[in-house]
Amino acid sequence: MCGIIGIVGNQPVAERLIESLKRLEYRGYDSAGVAGFVGGRVERRRAQGKIKALEAVLEAEPLAATTGIGHTRWATHGAPNVKNAHPHTGGRVTLVHNGIIENFAELKAELIAAGRVFQSDTDTEVIAHLIDAELATGLAPLDAFKATLDRLTGAYALAVLIEGEEDLILGARRGSPLVVGEGQGEMFLGSDALAVGPFTNRVVYLDEGDYVALGHDGYRIFDTSGARVERAVRVVPTSSVMLEKGNYRHFMEKEIHDQPEGCQRTIAAYVDTLNATAAVPGDVDFAALERIQIVACGTSYIAGVVGKYLIEQLADLPVDVEIASEFRYRTPALRPGSLVIAMSQSGETADTLAALRYCKAKGMKSAVVVNAQESTMAREVDVVWPIHCGAEIGVASTKAFTAQVSVMIALAIAAAKARGRIDDAEEQRLVKVLLEAPRLIAEAIGLEDAIKDIAADVAKARDVLYLGRGPMSALALEGALKLKEISYIHAEGYAAGELKHGPIALVDDQTPIVILAPYDAWFEKSASNMSEVMARGGQVIFVTDTEGVKHAPEGAKVVVTAPASDPLVSTLVMSAPIQLLAYHVAVVKGADVDQPRNLAKSVTVE
Ligand code: AGP
């Protein structure tokens, strides 16, 4: 989604805006722009494409300002071109926006009827004209801003400049995140802590509906009713170390390699390592719980599916997992005795947030498994189950996925114990298995060279099929999602048992078939699926483990042997091979691995 930065500063602002926008690139974008006060007027510089295009514009036409705003745009209304790039201007007002204004068409018609002329196709430009029109009635800037916000339907995070008000940036958030960064004699506004990280680690997270007036010496926050409010100042570790790629070519590569540490830190927050018992934070009574409803999107949804297998199998507790964008519109039959768990790396995904709010409105207790612990979801649920893998920058989720699965495994153990399904000894055994998982993940990552060799072949494929059974059927979905979202090769993940019900028609000698088969209860059936596929010329990449390789049918084109693991953690161990395969195929294809086309790290619009 779009990225926003605003600086009421005391030094040249152009380079600072660019530095911040570079930290927001991971959100995905297709154009960028900045604006600032130059001699009492507001000047803009905008460019289509990557930030280096904007830097070239600034090189040719410097922006000599100390206060300004910046934006990376992920197109919703209007094509990704300079005309539609933010910042947008209406009269004295210039602003940047993240979100979608749902009633912009009627507002635009009203403004055109009043004689306003528009330069762009965006919903954002309407907001600038609205504020300007309110100013023209004589309202003070803050009142004109509030009057405008009250007329908007939809989601927004805004940063606003008004000509003649050089010691002021106005900001507001509804449905899209926005933070204030506290500086010394200067103040900052950004989409998240990373955006203001180069300038301060003192961050104030605005609440839903808040709006704010920033000046050099301070800021005033107001809630949706217009009342002045105070919000907590948090010191946020946005150390540049977390943000650098280190010796990796891409953030995704670094984040794949960060998984052992990320899972280890996460697991440590959910178990008592001394006594090898589950120690899940938050007051959820798993014994009394009748059902769990998981809502999520993309890879987070797949982590939820893995959780379903493990929680139902271990705790005999019903779990439904649903794509959030479907769930929220189908009038699901919900019961108050259930727990809704939102799964979300960003904690801002619009569909997941809406589904979560739907369940809360039905009286369900709510929890979120989340990486961004100050996100909207984290601040709206009853129970926060954080993952501790650090900021995930690559658009394709890797370390957050395995950290989410780690939490689901811990929940499964805790629920099983609370419901009397396992005794102390079994709880300790399972917790020890979980504690060993990071080492096995590290070993699996060690397969990278072998997987790199496969990648060149897979990169030539037009279609790729991923098959698995049990929790591996979920991992088949994840393998396919990883490959298609960063290499742009069409891929499908299927429950292997479904092969004969259609997908086997796809099998020919041009189609790589990745079969995920650790040596578990489903192994024999997966092995027979492999034979069926090979009998039809299928090119099988058999991903198994050191036990399974002893029993694997002959004839696979490639066998990848991961370390053997307990079924409880095999999805953690088998994730690395499929992530590495997707990564290296994308590298072979020269794709933009960290910022794949059309994608955003956090989809904060429907
Ligand atoms: C995963 O690789 C994708 N980037 C995408 O599917 C992502 O998982 C999805 O958009 C959900 O994001 P969230 O976890 O931040 O809610």
Residues whose N, C-alpha, C, O or C-beta is under 5 A from the ligand:
A	BS01	AGP	C297 G298 T299 S300 M343 S344 Q345 S346 G347 T349 V395 A396 S397 A600 K601 V603
